[in-house]
Amino acid sequence: MGKTTASLLLLACTLTAGAVTKEVEAYQARMDQAQDLKDTIHDAIDAKDSKEVARLSHELTILLQQDEQYWEKQQISDALALSKTSVQLSKTIEAAAREGDIPQSIDAYQKLQITCRSCHDAHPEKWVTK
């Protein structure tokens, strides 16, 4: 193999190694949006604003349900299990907030943070092959 061919092959491999599908980009965008929502939920919890906690948690649940569908399609069971837990915890935050139970919202929020961190630490996006 000539020097030029080897250089072109190396360049092509480098460019495709960093390529991300539109589906992965959408997942990453959802996760960025979910983090922003979690930060805002935290602020609403601190302000003891149950109505806002419920509204934001509902939005978060929708995003997390899309995430759950993503992991189901990817057939990555560990990420799917964490995703299902995240959806349930987000729903718990919302339900507690609708009842004005900020302490229960706080408990579910803290558990959600742990679940999210577990998924992030595992880096399941590296297992995506499609």
SEKOLFI-970465 format. One record per residue (C-alpha): residue number from 1; residue in three letters; x, y, z. Coordinates in steps of 0.25 Angstrom, whole numbers, always signed. Each point is the difference from the previous one (the first is absolute). Example, Ala and Ser with C-alpha at 12.3 -4.5 7.8 and 13.67 -1.06 7.14 Angstrom:
BEGIN
<site num="1" residu="ala" x="+49" y="-18" z="+31"/>
<site num="2" residu="ser" x="+6" y="+14" z="-2"/>
end
This chain:
BEGIN
<site num="1" residu="met" x="+0" y="+0" z="+0"/>
<site num="2" residu="gly" x="+5" y="+14" z="-4"/>
<site num="3" residu="lys" x="+3" y="+11" z="+10"/>
<site num="4" residu="thr" x="-11" y="+8" z="-6"/>
<site num="5" residu="thr" x="-10" y="-11" z="+1"/>
<site num="6" residu="ala" x="+3" y="-3" z="+14"/>
<site num="7" residu="ser" x="-1" y="+14" z="+4"/>
<site num="8" residu="leu" x="-14" y="+1" z="-7"/>
<site num="9" residu="leu" x="-4" y="-13" z="+7"/>
<site num="10" residu="leu" x="+4" y="+6" z="+13"/>
<site num="11" residu="leu" x="-7" y="+13" z="-2"/>
<site num="12" residu="ala" x="-13" y="-8" z="-4"/>
<site num="13" residu="cys" x="+1" y="-8" z="+13"/>
<site num="14" residu="thr" x="+2" y="+12" z="+8"/>
<site num="15" residu="leu" x="-12" y="+7" z="-6"/>
<site num="16" residu="thr" x="-10" y="-11" z="+1"/>
<site num="17" residu="ala" x="+5" y="-4" z="+14"/>
<site num="18" residu="gly" x="-6" y="+14" z="+5"/>
<site num="19" residu="ala" x="-13" y="-1" z="-8"/>
<site num="20" residu="val" x="-12" y="-1" z="+8"/>
<site num="21" residu="thr" x="-14" y="-4" z="-6"/>
<site num="22" residu="lys" x="-12" y="+9" z="+1"/>
<site num="23" residu="glu" x="-6" y="-9" z="+10"/>
<site num="24" residu="val" x="+12" y="+1" z="+9"/>
<site num="25" residu="glu" x="+0" y="+15" z="-2"/>
<site num="26" residu="ala" x="-15" y="+1" z="+4"/>
<site num="27" residu="tyr" x="+3" y="-9" z="+12"/>
<site num="28" residu="gln" x="+11" y="+9" z="+5"/>
<site num="29" residu="ala" x="-8" y="+13" z="-2"/>
<site num="30" residu="arg" x="-11" y="-7" z="+8"/>
<site num="31" residu="met" x="+10" y="-3" z="+11"/>
<site num="32" residu="asp" x="+5" y="+15" z="+0"/>
<site num="33" residu="gln" x="-15" y="+5" z="+1"/>
<site num="34" residu="ala" x="-3" y="-10" z="+11"/>
<site num="35" residu="gln" x="+12" y="+5" z="+8"/>
<site num="36" residu="asp" x="-5" y="+14" z="-2"/>
<site num="37" residu="leu" x="-14" y="-4" z="+5"/>
<site num="38" residu="lys" x="+6" y="-7" z="+12"/>
<site num="39" residu="asp" x="+8" y="+12" z="+4"/>
<site num="40" residu="thr" x="-13" y="+8" z="-1"/>
<site num="41" residu="ile" x="-8" y="-10" z="+8"/>
<site num="42" residu="his" x="+11" y="+1" z="+11"/>
<site num="43" residu="asp" x="-2" y="+15" z="+0"/>
<site num="44" residu="ala" x="-16" y="-2" z="+1"/>
<site num="45" residu="ile" x="+2" y="-10" z="+11"/>
<site num="46" residu="asp" x="+9" y="+10" z="+8"/>
<site num="47" residu="ala" x="-11" y="+11" z="-2"/>
<site num="48" residu="lys" x="-11" y="-11" z="+4"/>
<site num="49" residu="asp" x="-7" y="+3" z="-12"/>
<site num="50" residu="ser" x="-8" y="-13" z="-2"/>
<site num="51" residu="lys" x="-8" y="+5" z="-12"/>
<site num="52" residu="glu" x="+13" y="+3" z="-8"/>
<site num="53" residu="val" x="+7" y="-13" z="+5"/>
<site num="54" residu="ala" x="-12" y="-8" z="-5"/>
<site num="55" residu="arg" x="+0" y="+8" z="-14"/>
<site num="56" residu="leu" x="+15" y="-2" z="-2"/>
<site num="57" residu="ser" x="+0" y="-15" z="+5"/>
<site num="58" residu="his" x="-11" y="-2" z="-10"/>
<site num="59" residu="glu" x="+9" y="+5" z="-11"/>
<site num="60" residu="leu" x="+11" y="-8" z="+5"/>
<site num="61" residu="thr" x="-8" y="-12" z="+0"/>
<site num="62" residu="ile" x="-3" y="+2" z="-15"/>
<site num="63" residu="leu" x="+14" y="+1" z="-3"/>
<site num="64" residu="leu" x="+4" y="-12" z="+8"/>
<site num="65" residu="gln" x="-11" y="-8" z="-7"/>
<site num="66" residu="gln" x="+7" y="+3" z="-13"/>
<site num="67" residu="asp" x="+13" y="-4" z="+6"/>
<site num="68" residu="glu" x="-6" y="-13" z="+4"/>
<site num="69" residu="gln" x="-5" y="-3" z="-14"/>
<site num="70" residu="tyr" x="+14" y="+3" z="-5"/>
<site num="71" residu="trp" x="+6" y="-10" z="+9"/>
<site num="72" residu="glu" x="-10" y="-10" z="-3"/>
<site num="73" residu="lys" x="+3" y="+1" z="-15"/>
<site num="74" residu="gln" x="+15" y="-1" z="+3"/>
<site num="75" residu="gln" x="-3" y="-13" z="+8"/>
<site num="76" residu="ile" x="+10" y="+4" z="+11"/>
<site num="77" residu="ser" x="-7" y="-6" z="+12"/>
<site num="78" residu="asp" x="+8" y="+7" z="+11"/>
<site num="79" residu="ala" x="-3" y="+14" z="-6"/>
<site num="80" residu="leu" x="-14" y="-4" z="-2"/>
<site num="81" residu="ala" x="-2" y="-4" z="+15"/>
<site num="82" residu="leu" x="+6" y="+13" z="+5"/>
<site num="83" residu="ser" x="-9" y="+8" z="-10"/>
<site num="84" residu="lys" x="-12" y="-7" z="+5"/>
<site num="85" residu="thr" x="+4" y="+3" z="+14"/>
<site num="86" residu="ser" x="+2" y="+15" z="-4"/>
<site num="87" residu="val" x="-14" y="+1" z="-6"/>
<site num="88" residu="gln" x="-6" y="-6" z="+13"/>
<site num="89" residu="leu" x="+7" y="+10" z="+9"/>
<site num="90" residu="ser" x="-3" y="+12" z="-9"/>
<site num="91" residu="lys" x="-15" y="-4" z="+1"/>
<site num="92" residu="thr" x="+2" y="-2" z="+15"/>
<site num="93" residu="ile" x="+5" y="+14" z="+1"/>
<site num="94" residu="glu" x="-12" y="+6" z="-8"/>
<site num="95" residu="ala" x="-10" y="-8" z="+8"/>
<site num="96" residu="ala" x="+6" y="+4" z="+13"/>
<site num="97" residu="ala" x="+1" y="+15" z="-4"/>
<site num="98" residu="arg" x="-15" y="-1" z="-5"/>
<site num="99" residu="glu" x="-4" y="-4" z="+14"/>
<site num="100" residu="gly" x="+9" y="+11" z="+6"/>
<site num="101" residu="asp" x="+10" y="-10" z="+6"/>
<site num="102" residu="ile" x="+13" y="+7" z="-2"/>
<site num="103" residu="pro" x="+8" y="-10" z="+9"/>
<site num="104" residu="gln" x="-5" y="-12" z="-8"/>
<site num="105" residu="ser" x="+4" y="+8" z="-13"/>
<site num="106" residu="ile" x="+14" y="+3" z="+6"/>
<site num="107" residu="asp" x="+2" y="-15" z="+3"/>
<site num="108" residu="ala" x="-4" y="-4" z="-14"/>
<site num="109" residu="tyr" x="+8" y="+11" z="-6"/>
<site num="110" residu="gln" x="+13" y="-5" z="+8"/>
<site num="111" residu="lys" x="-3" y="-14" z="-5"/>
<site num="112" residu="leu" x="-1" y="+5" z="-14"/>
<site num="113" residu="gln" x="+13" y="+7" z="+1"/>
<site num="114" residu="ile" x="+7" y="-13" z="+5"/>
<site num="115" residu="thr" x="-7" y="-8" z="-12"/>
<site num="116" residu="cys" x="+4" y="+10" z="-10"/>
<site num="117" residu="arg" x="+15" y="+0" z="+5"/>
<site num="118" residu="ser" x="+0" y="-15" z="+0"/>
<site num="119" residu="cys" x="-4" y="+0" z="-15"/>
<site num="120" residu="his" x="+10" y="+12" z="-3"/>
<site num="121" residu="asp" x="+11" y="-8" z="+7"/>
<site num="122" residu="ala" x="-3" y="-12" z="-8"/>
<site num="123" residu="his" x="+1" y="+7" z="-13"/>
<site num="124" residu="pro" x="-10" y="-9" z="-8"/>
<site num="125" residu="glu" x="+1" y="+9" z="-12"/>
<site num="126" residu="lys" x="+13" y="-6" z="-3"/>
<site num="127" residu="trp" x="-7" y="-13" z="-2"/>
<site num="128" residu="val" x="-9" y="+5" z="-11"/>
<site num="129" residu="thr" x="+3" y="-7" z="-13"/>
<site num="130" residu="lys" x="-12" y="+5" z="-9"/>
end
